[in-house]
Amino acid sequence: MNRIQRVMANASTRTLMAAAGLALLGLMGCAATPPDRLARAAPAAGTEEARAIRPFSSGKLVNGNGGWSDWAFHPTKPATRYRLVEQDGAHVLEARADSSVSGLMHPVNLDPLRKPMIEWRWRIDGTLDGADIGERHADDSPARIVLSFDGDPSALPLKEQMFAERVKLITGQEMPYATLMYVWDNQRAPETVTPNAHTSRVRKIVVQSGSDGVRSWKVYQRDIVADFTRAFGEPPGKLIAVGVMTDSDNTKQKARCLYGDIRLLERQP
């Protein structure tokens, strides 16, 4: 291989790695090995741990039964910083992004038909100028809730299967069958469903838009089954992970978000 061929091959590899990294927004797993204090195995189906998400208000991210773990998916970009802080007498999760991208994820093992509702609250300091979750080079958000689902990958189109194989080859991680994100966007109207720029297996639903509600706590309750079905055109499989993510790597700005407890609930009559 001559010098020009080597340069072209390296450029192609870098391009593929960048695309894979961006496509991993909202995907379960880590491109980097999480610290031992955070890494935990998924809980067994049918256990209480399989149905519960470790509350930030407990003052701990992990315990003996598992909990939250670092979720980094781009090897060349800084990671967003996460820590528990006290707010109004209760512990919440603080996320600080500075031209960075990463998250925390929590494994679950749950049929969403059993507890189809998700409830959470968050508070952001401000929006990100120029951010747009529908644009490849501006896909940043101060606040995201990420849900990953299991399914039959052999049922996906060949293009999606090949993309998943490339991601696994580069990162060493399996892509979830599907990922649904709830996001705060700058301009897209609430309830807008936006696909990922690289794969149809990641869909984003806008739950808050613009500067309305900045610096105040916003509380949400969403029907996972209804939202997934609307976004993907099929009912969801098993819920395998819940994550949070605050990112500003594309717009090169600073962002801060506080996340309150996230709960999976039964549908009320």
Backbone torsions as a table, in degrees:
resi	resn	phi	psi	omega
1	MET	NA	123.9	-179.9
2	ASN	-79.1	178.3	-173.7
3	ARG	-63.3	-43.3	-179.0
4	ILE	-62.9	-42.3	179.2
5	GLN	-63.4	-39.9	179.3
6	ARG	-64.7	-42.1	179.0
7	VAL	-62.2	-44.2	180.0
8	MET	-64.7	-40.2	179.6
9	ALA	-64.5	-42.8	178.8
10	ASN	-64.6	-39.5	178.6
11	ALA	-64.0	-40.7	178.5
12	SER	-63.9	-39.9	179.2
13	THR	-63.9	-43.4	179.7
14	ARG	-63.9	-39.8	179.1
15	THR	-63.2	-43.3	179.3
16	LEU	-64.3	-40.8	179.1
17	MET	-64.2	-40.0	178.8
18	ALA	-64.7	-43.5	179.4
19	ALA	-63.8	-41.5	179.5
20	ALA	-64.9	-40.4	179.3
21	GLY	-62.8	-43.5	178.9
22	LEU	-65.4	-38.9	-178.6
23	ALA	-68.8	-18.1	-180.0
24	LEU	-79.4	2.5	173.4
25	LEU	-57.7	118.8	178.5
26	GLY	84.5	6.0	-179.1
27	LEU	-96.4	139.7	179.8
28	MET	-66.6	146.6	175.6
29	GLY	109.2	170.9	-175.8
30	CYS	-130.7	137.4	172.8
31	ALA	-76.1	-24.0	175.6
32	ALA	-114.2	147.4	-179.1
33	THR	-68.6	125.7	-179.3
34	PRO	-71.9	156.2	176.5
35	PRO	-58.4	150.5	-178.7
36	ASP	-58.5	-32.1	-176.6
37	ARG	-70.3	-16.7	-179.2
38	LEU	-110.4	-26.3	-175.4
39	ALA	-71.6	128.3	179.0
40	ARG	-143.8	152.2	176.9
41	ALA	-79.4	156.3	178.2
42	ALA	-65.6	142.7	179.7
43	PRO	-70.3	155.1	179.5
44	ALA	-71.5	146.6	179.5
45	ALA	-61.2	142.3	176.5
46	GLY	90.2	-13.2	178.8
47	THR	-84.7	162.5	178.2
48	GLU	-62.8	-34.2	179.4
49	GLU	-64.0	-27.9	180.0
50	ALA	-70.1	-22.7	-176.1
51	ARG	-102.7	-15.5	-173.9
52	ALA	-107.5	149.4	173.6
53	ILE	-111.9	127.6	-177.3
54	ARG	-53.7	117.6	-176.9
55	PRO	-73.9	138.1	176.0
56	PHE	-64.4	-28.6	-179.0
57	SER	-66.0	-13.7	177.4
58	SER	-70.8	-16.2	-179.2
59	GLY	84.3	4.7	179.2
60	LYS	-137.8	143.3	176.7
61	LEU	-87.4	-25.7	-179.3
62	VAL	-137.8	160.9	168.7
63	ASN	-145.5	-166.3	-177.4
64	GLY	-64.6	-18.5	-177.4
65	ASN	-99.9	5.4	179.1
66	GLY	113.7	-173.4	-179.2
67	GLY	162.0	-147.7	-175.7
68	TRP	-84.0	144.9	177.5
69	SER	-134.7	155.4	176.8
70	ASP	-59.7	143.7	-177.9
71	TRP	-136.3	90.8	-178.9
72	ALA	-111.2	132.3	-174.2
73	PHE	-134.1	13.7	172.6
74	HIS	-136.0	113.3	-171.0
75	PRO	-69.5	-15.8	-175.1
76	THR	-109.4	0.9	-177.3
77	LYS	-111.2	148.3	177.4
78	PRO	-62.2	153.5	179.5
79	ALA	-95.3	142.2	171.6
80	THR	-65.1	143.8	-178.1
81	ARG	-94.8	132.4	179.5
82	TYR	-124.3	138.6	176.0
83	ARG	-158.5	156.8	174.9
84	LEU	-84.6	133.1	177.4
85	VAL	-131.0	164.0	179.0
86	GLU	-99.4	129.7	-179.5
87	GLN	-135.3	118.7	179.0
88	ASP	53.8	40.8	176.0
89	GLY	81.6	6.3	-179.7
90	ALA	-132.9	152.3	177.0
91	HIS	-82.5	134.9	173.5
92	VAL	-133.9	166.5	178.6
93	LEU	-93.6	126.7	175.4
94	GLU	-101.5	130.5	175.2
95	ALA	-115.8	129.4	176.2
96	ARG	-125.7	116.8	178.4
97	ALA	-107.9	138.8	176.4
98	ASP	-139.4	88.3	-173.6
99	SER	53.6	39.2	-170.6
100	SER	-130.0	168.8	178.9
101	VAL	-153.9	124.2	171.4
102	SER	-177.8	178.9	179.9
103	GLY	-154.9	-171.8	169.6
104	LEU	-121.4	144.2	178.2
105	MET	-130.8	153.7	-178.2
106	HIS	-131.8	119.4	179.5
107	PRO	-72.0	141.9	171.6
108	VAL	-137.0	172.5	-179.9
109	ASN	-149.5	84.4	-165.8
110	LEU	-144.4	134.5	169.4
111	ASP	-75.0	115.4	-176.4
112	PRO	-62.9	-16.3	176.6
113	LEU	-67.7	-23.8	179.5
114	ARG	-76.1	-42.1	177.1
115	LYS	-134.4	83.2	-171.7
116	PRO	-82.0	-5.2	-176.2
117	MET	-103.6	140.9	172.6
118	ILE	-122.1	137.3	-178.4
119	GLU	-129.1	136.0	177.1
120	TRP	-156.7	171.7	172.4
121	ARG	-140.7	151.1	176.3
122	TRP	-149.3	167.0	-179.2
123	ARG	-147.8	123.6	179.3
124	ILE	-110.7	152.8	177.6
125	ASP	-80.9	-25.9	-178.7
126	GLY	179.5	165.4	177.0
127	THR	-85.3	173.1	-179.4
128	LEU	-107.5	118.8	-179.2
129	ASP	-59.1	128.9	176.1
130	GLY	81.9	-4.4	-179.2
131	ALA	-71.7	143.3	179.2
132	ASP	-155.8	113.6	-175.4
133	ILE	-66.7	-10.0	178.7
134	GLY	-95.1	-4.5	-178.8
135	GLU	-109.0	130.8	-174.5
136	ARG	-55.4	-43.4	-173.9
137	HIS	-95.8	10.3	178.3
138	ALA	-134.6	15.5	-173.8
139	ASP	-77.8	77.4	176.4
140	ASP	-125.9	155.7	176.0
141	SER	-154.9	139.5	177.3
142	PRO	-71.5	-17.3	-176.1
143	ALA	-149.5	129.1	176.5
144	ARG	-143.7	139.9	166.1
145	ILE	-111.6	129.6	-171.6
146	VAL	-120.3	128.9	178.4
147	LEU	-120.1	128.2	178.5
148	SER	-112.4	139.9	-173.4
149	PHE	-126.5	148.6	175.1
150	ASP	-86.0	165.6	179.3
151	GLY	176.0	-175.4	-179.2
152	ASP	-95.1	101.9	-177.4
153	PRO	-64.7	-23.3	179.9
154	SER	-68.9	-15.6	178.6
155	ALA	-83.9	-8.1	-178.5
156	LEU	-78.3	156.4	174.0
157	PRO	-58.1	153.2	-176.9
158	LEU	-57.0	-37.8	180.0
159	LYS	-59.9	-42.6	179.8
160	GLU	-69.5	-37.8	177.5
161	GLN	-63.2	-41.6	-180.0
162	MET	-67.1	-39.2	178.1
163	PHE	-63.7	-42.9	179.1
164	ALA	-60.9	-38.8	178.6
165	GLU	-65.7	-38.4	178.9
166	ARG	-66.5	-41.7	178.2
167	VAL	-61.6	-43.7	179.3
168	LYS	-63.6	-39.7	-179.6
169	LEU	-63.2	-40.4	-176.1
170	ILE	-80.7	-42.9	-172.9
171	THR	-98.7	-19.7	-175.3
172	GLY	78.2	9.4	-176.4
173	GLN	-118.2	145.0	174.9
174	GLU	-78.3	134.5	172.1
175	MET	-77.2	140.7	171.2
176	PRO	-62.9	159.0	176.5
177	TYR	-60.8	-39.8	-179.8
178	ALA	-155.4	150.2	179.3
179	THR	-134.2	131.3	178.8
180	LEU	-118.1	131.8	179.8
181	MET	-120.6	140.3	168.2
182	TYR	-104.3	125.1	-170.6
183	VAL	-132.9	159.1	169.6
184	TRP	-101.8	116.3	-177.6
185	ASP	-111.7	163.4	-179.0
186	ASN	-74.9	-41.7	-167.2
187	GLN	-134.8	-22.9	-177.5
188	ARG	-72.2	140.3	-174.9
189	ALA	-66.4	145.8	173.8
190	PRO	-53.3	142.9	-177.8
191	GLU	81.4	-1.2	174.4
192	THR	-66.8	132.8	176.1
193	VAL	-102.4	124.1	-176.1
194	THR	-125.0	127.5	178.0
195	PRO	-79.8	157.8	172.1
196	ASN	-67.4	148.8	-176.2
197	ALA	-70.2	-17.1	-173.5
198	HIS	-112.0	-24.4	-176.5
199	THR	-149.3	142.1	178.8
200	SER	-77.8	-5.3	-177.2
201	ARG	-87.3	5.1	172.5
202	VAL	-124.5	121.7	179.1
203	ARG	-126.7	144.0	-178.0
204	LYS	-119.7	135.2	175.4
205	ILE	-113.7	124.9	178.3
206	VAL	-77.3	123.9	177.1
207	VAL	-110.0	-16.2	177.0
208	GLN	-147.7	142.5	-175.6
209	SER	-138.3	141.8	176.3
210	GLY	72.5	-163.8	-174.2
211	SER	-89.1	-4.9	179.3
212	ASP	-64.3	123.1	179.7
213	GLY	95.8	-1.3	177.2
214	VAL	-61.5	140.8	179.8
215	ARG	65.4	25.2	171.8
216	SER	-140.1	151.7	-179.9
217	TRP	-71.6	131.8	176.0
218	LYS	-116.7	130.8	-177.2
219	VAL	-111.6	137.0	-177.0
220	TYR	-132.0	148.7	168.8
221	GLN	-138.6	121.8	-173.8
222	ARG	-125.6	149.4	175.7
223	ASP	-91.1	106.1	-175.9
224	ILE	-59.9	-44.8	-176.2
225	VAL	-64.0	-46.7	-179.4
226	ALA	-65.3	-42.4	-178.5
227	ASP	-67.4	-42.0	179.3
228	PHE	-63.8	-44.7	-178.7
229	THR	-62.7	-39.0	178.0
230	ARG	-67.6	-38.5	-176.0
231	ALA	-76.4	-37.5	-172.7
232	PHE	-110.9	-11.0	179.6
233	GLY	75.7	19.0	178.7
234	GLU	-155.4	157.7	178.2
235	PRO	-72.1	154.7	-177.3
236	PRO	-77.4	152.9	169.1
237	GLY	-87.8	-159.4	-178.1
238	LYS	-63.5	137.2	173.8
239	LEU	-80.0	122.1	-173.6
240	ILE	-113.2	-14.2	178.6
241	ALA	-161.6	149.6	172.3
242	VAL	-126.0	135.3	-177.9
243	GLY	-137.2	165.7	171.2
244	VAL	-125.7	149.4	178.8
245	MET	-154.6	132.5	171.8
246	THR	-123.1	122.4	-173.3
247	ASP	-139.6	145.4	178.7
248	SER	-145.8	26.5	-174.8
249	ASP	-69.6	-28.8	-178.3
250	ASN	-82.1	-40.6	-177.6
251	THR	-89.4	-7.2	175.2
252	LYS	57.0	50.1	179.9
253	GLN	-128.2	-176.9	175.8
254	LYS	-108.4	143.7	178.8
255	ALA	-143.8	146.4	176.6
256	ARG	-135.6	134.8	178.1
257	CYS	-138.7	141.8	170.6
258	LEU	-107.9	130.0	178.6
259	TYR	-111.2	128.9	171.7
260	GLY	-89.0	-173.6	-177.5
261	ASP	-60.1	146.4	176.1
262	ILE	-113.8	128.4	-176.1
263	ARG	-128.5	143.1	171.1
264	LEU	-101.7	127.4	-169.9
265	LEU	-129.8	157.1	169.9
266	GLU	-74.7	154.3	176.7
267	ARG	-73.9	130.6	-179.4
268	GLN	-82.1	148.3	179.0
269	PRO	-59.8	NA	NA
